[in-house]
Amino acid sequence: MPIVQRFAQVFGAVYVLVGIVGFIPPLLAGGSLPGVVGPFSGLLLGLFAVNWLHNLAHLSLGVAGLAVHRSFSASKAYALALGVSHAGLVLLGLLSGSVATLGGLFPLNGFDNILHVLVTLAGFALYFTARRPEGGERSGAPARA
């Protein structure tokens, strides 16, 4: 399996796990974050600002990664989408003056920004370096064994 497909599979699984864990109150330290809208807000594992919408975003990204990991071209598109979306989140996090980004709907803090920079770099690196395996799928058709 090409690395870009493994990336979609592993990141998909991690995002699903993080999305689920974000809905477990004992893992949300610090109580409710000031200005953050909705339930399940806090610092996930004491580091990352999250709330219900942030958790749903993680679940969605995870399900998408797991759904596309069997296709080379879809996995490559997933890597690009993660790179672009997380670059936007980095800018949003840096330009926002508080954790309550987007009116408190989508909390971001410094630890989120660092993680989003790393995901941006990984997504772009895999998108731009991914090479279709010899004899692999063509135009969406599954690879032959």
Rosetta blueprint (number, residue, H / E / L):
1 M L
2 P L
3 I H
4 V H
5 Q H
6 R H
7 F H
8 A H
9 Q H
10 V H
11 F H
12 G H
13 A H
14 V H
15 Y H
16 V H
17 L H
18 V H
19 G H
20 I H
21 V H
22 G L
23 F L
24 I L
25 P H
26 P H
27 L H
28 L E
29 A E
30 G L
31 G L
32 S L
33 L L
34 P L
35 G L
36 V L
37 V L
38 G L
39 P L
40 F L
41 S L
42 G E
43 L E
44 L E
45 L L
46 G L
47 L L
48 F E
49 A E
50 V E
51 N L
52 W H
53 L H
54 H H
55 N H
56 L H
57 A H
58 H H
59 L H
60 S H
61 L H
62 G H
63 V H
64 A H
65 G H
66 L H
67 A H
68 V H
69 H L
70 R L
71 S L
72 F H
73 S H
74 A H
75 S H
76 K H
77 A H
78 Y H
79 A H
80 L H
81 A H
82 L H
83 G H
84 V H
85 S H
86 H H
87 A H
88 G H
89 L H
90 V H
91 L H
92 L H
93 G H
94 L H
95 L H
96 S L
97 G L
98 S L
99 V L
100 A L
101 T L
102 L L
103 G L
104 G L
105 L L
106 F L
107 P L
108 L L
109 N L
110 G H
111 F H
112 D H
113 N H
114 I H
115 L H
116 H H
117 V H
118 L H
119 V H
120 T H
121 L H
122 A H
123 G H
124 F H
125 A H
126 L H
127 Y H
128 F H
129 T H
130 A L
131 R L
132 R L
133 P L
134 E L
135 G L
136 G L
137 E L
138 R L
139 S L
140 G L
141 A L
142 P L
143 A L
144 R L
145 A L
